[in-house]
């Protein structure tokens, strides 16, 4: 059955999702394709229920899947505004382990996994991350929520531990 965007937001609210976040999740296609009518945006009710049931990852879940850290992308972009220190830390993980896990999220909902295999200075400013498909580690994160709080378009987890408040490195 199809429900309105407003009804979908109401069904996502018990999972801690605001109306603005619900719109972003629906726009990103996390509850399937939407149908726009003259007066409403409609989405599949069952797909919204599945999305609302995605479990939240704990620090232990993340550490088990990615023991040497992770890059969390909260935005989709070709280059990243990293500091030289952050780029060196990413490079150190690649040198030690062959890659650094990359996880993209929309409002904390995991949408994509990959492995960073290189970090390169981009023309102009910023850094480009070379990515390949994720390994088996991503199976533990797929269809889950990774709550890192508000902030810049990216975060590094694992610099000082996995707590988003304590272990997130910015610029």
C-alpha positions in Angstrom: 0.0 0.0 0.0 1.2 3.5 -0.8 1.3 6.1 2.0 2.1 9.8 1.9 5.5 11.3 2.7 4.0 12.8 5.9 2.6 9.3 6.9 6.1 7.8 6.2 7.7 10.4 8.4 5.2 9.5 11.2 6.2 5.9 10.9 9.9 6.7 11.0 9.5 9.1 14.1 9.7 6.2 16.7 13.1 5.4 15.3 14.3 8.9 16.1 14.0 10.3 12.6 12.8 13.9 12.2 10.5 15.0 9.4 13.4 16.7 7.6 15.5 13.5 7.9 12.6 11.4 6.6 12.3 13.5 3.5 16.1 13.1 2.9 15.8 9.3 3.3 12.9 9.1 0.9 14.6 11.4 -1.6 17.7 9.1 -1.4 15.5 6.2 -2.3 16.0 4.2 0.9 12.3 3.2 1.0 12.2 2.5 -2.8 11.0 4.7 -5.6 8.6 7.5 -4.7 5.6 8.4 -6.8 4.7 12.0 -7.1 1.2 13.1 -7.7 -0.2 16.6 -8.0 -0.7 17.0 -4.3 1.5 14.3 -2.6 4.6 12.2 -2.7 3.8 8.5 -2.1 6.0 5.7 -0.9 5.5 2.0 -0.2 4.4 1.4 3.4 6.2 -1.9 3.8 9.5 -0.4 2.6 9.1 2.4 5.2 8.5 -0.2 7.9 11.6 -2.1 6.9 13.6 1.1 6.9 12.3 2.0 10.4 13.5 -1.4 11.7 17.1 -0.9 10.7 19.1 -1.5 13.9 21.6 1.0 15.3 25.2 -0.1 15.3 27.0 -0.1 18.7 30.7 0.8 19.2 31.3 -2.9 19.6 29.6 -3.7 16.3 31.7 -1.1 14.4 35.0 -2.2 16.1 34.3 -5.8 15.3 33.7 -5.1 11.6 36.4 -2.4 11.2 39.0 -2.7 14.0 41.5 -0.3 12.5 39.0 2.6 11.8 36.6 3.9 9.2 35.9 6.9 7.0 32.2 7.9 7.3 30.9 10.0 4.4 27.8 12.0 5.3 27.7 13.5 1.8 28.5 12.4 -1.7 31.4 14.3 -3.2 34.3 13.8 -5.6 36.8 15.5 -3.3 37.1 15.8 0.5 38.3 18.7 2.5 40.8 16.8 4.7 43.7 18.2 6.7 47.2 16.9 5.9 47.1 15.1 9.2 43.9 13.3 8.4 45.2 12.3 5.0 48.3 10.9 6.6 46.2 8.9 9.1 44.1 7.4 6.3 47.4 6.6 4.3 48.8 4.9 7.5 45.7 2.6 7.7 46.0 1.8 4.0 49.7 1.0 4.4 49.1 -1.2 7.4 45.9 -3.0 6.3 45.6 -2.6 2.5 42.6 -0.3 2.8 40.5 1.8 5.1 36.7 1.0 5.3 34.5 3.7 3.7 30.9 3.9 4.7 28.4 6.4 3.2 25.3 7.4 5.2 22.2 9.4 4.8 20.9 10.7 8.2 22.8 7.9 9.8 21.4 5.1 7.6 24.2 3.2 5.9 23.8 3.4 2.1 27.1 2.2 0.7 30.3 0.5 1.6 33.7 0.6 -0.1 37.4 0.4 0.7 39.7 3.3 0.4 42.9 2.1 -1.4 44.5 5.5 -1.9 44.2 9.1 -0.9 45.5 11.6 -3.4 45.8 15.4 -3.4 43.2 16.8 -5.8 43.8 19.6 -8.2 43.0 22.9 -6.6 42.2 21.8 -3.1 41.1 18.7 -1.1 41.7 15.1 -1.5 40.4 12.3 -3.8 39.7 8.9 -2.3 40.2 5.9 -4.5 37.6 3.3 -3.7 37.0 -0.4 -4.5 34.1 -2.6 -3.6 33.8 -3.5 0.1 34.9 -6.8 1.6 33.0 -9.1 3.9 33.3 -6.5 6.7 30.5 -4.6 5.1 28.0 -7.4 5.6 28.0 -6.4 9.3 27.0 -2.8 8.5 24.6 -3.2 5.6 21.0 -2.2 6.4 22.0 -0.7 9.8 22.3 2.8 11.2 25.6 4.4 12.2 24.8 7.4 14.4 27.7 9.8 14.3 25.8 13.0 15.2 25.9 16.3 13.4 29.0 17.7 11.8 31.0 18.1 8.7 30.4 16.0 5.6 32.8 13.3 6.8 34.2 11.7 10.0 37.0 9.4 10.9 36.3 6.8 13.4 39.1 4.9 15.1 41.6 7.7 15.7 41.1 7.5 19.5 38.4 4.8 19.6 35.0 4.4 18.1 32.9 6.7 20.1 31.6 9.3 17.6 32.0 12.0 20.3 35.5 10.9 21.4 36.9 9.2 18.3 35.8 11.5 15.4 38.6 13.4 13.8 37.8 16.4 11.7 39.9 18.7 9.7 
